C-alpha cells in the first residue's frame, strides 16, 4: 500500500473550499450541484465574486500551502496595490498544485485545470520531477472560464483522481472577472518556479520563496484581460527565491529568470498573442517569468538581482 503523503494539498485546500461554501453570500459566489453530484462554484460568471473570493481561490490553487494578500506597494506608482504570495513549500504549492497544466476537454469545452486535484491525477510529466503524489478522498480543480465542466469531463476527473463525483469541487471564473483576474496574477511565484525548472535548476534546492505583482484592472474582452494579467507579472512582478548550493549557481539563476531575457519582451502581451495568431506555443516560453528576480544563496548569505520593473509597459497595458 502506498504511504499517504505527509502533506495533502487536497485536504488543506478542501478546508478553504468548505469555508467558501459556508460564506457564499458574503463572498458573492453561487454554489450548486452538477448532474453527477459534483460541487460547482461560480466565482465570476453569473456571480459577482470579487477580490475577497479571488484571494481564497488563489490559496486553493496553492493547495492550502500559501498565503495571498493584497496591500499597497510603491514599485508601480499608478498601480499601487500588489498581490503578495508566500508559501510553506513553494515547489509543491506552485508546481504540484497551482500550475495550470492539466488539459481537460470535451467537444467545444476546453480548459487547463489548476489546483490540488492535479496531484491526485498525476497526468503531467512534470510530476516525475516533483516526487510528490497526493492521497485524499476529495479533490478540487480551478478552471479559467465562463462555463462549468460538462458531465463527461467530471467523469474523467473522477476516474483519474480516484475521487467520486460527489467529492469533487470545480471552481470557475473567467479572466475578465475580478476573482479570475486576481488568481492569475497570484501566479507570480509559480512562473518563477516553472522557469527555474525549465532552466534545469534542481527544484530540491529551492527551499522558500515569495513573489509580488500589481493587481491588474479587469477588461471585458478576453484577450485584453488575459494580456493584462500576464503583463502584471512580466513587467511588474518580483520574486525572491532562497536556494541551497553554490553562490555562482544562484547568481546564474537570477540572471536567467527575468522576463527581459525573452526575445518577445517589450510589447503588451495581448499584442504578442495576436501577432502569433493566438498560438501560445509560438510565444517564447522564457517570456512567462517575473520582471525582477532576486535569488539568495542561503549557505553564503549572498543575494543576486536581475531584471527591472517596466512601468511604461504596465501603463500601456493597463490603461
Secondary structure by P-SEA (a helix, b strand, c coil): ccccccccaaaaaaaaaaaaaaacccccccccccccbbbbbbccccccccaaaaaaaaaaaacccbbbbbbbbcccccccbbbbbbccccccccccccccccccccccccccccccccccccccccccccccccccccbbbbbcccccccaaaaaaaaaaaccccccbbbbbbccccaaaaaaaaaaaaaaaaaaaaaacccccccccccccccbbbbbccaaaaaaaaaaaaacbbbbbbbbbccaaaaaaaaaaccccccccccccaaaaaaaacccccccccccccccbbbbbcccccbbbbbbbbcaaaaaaccc
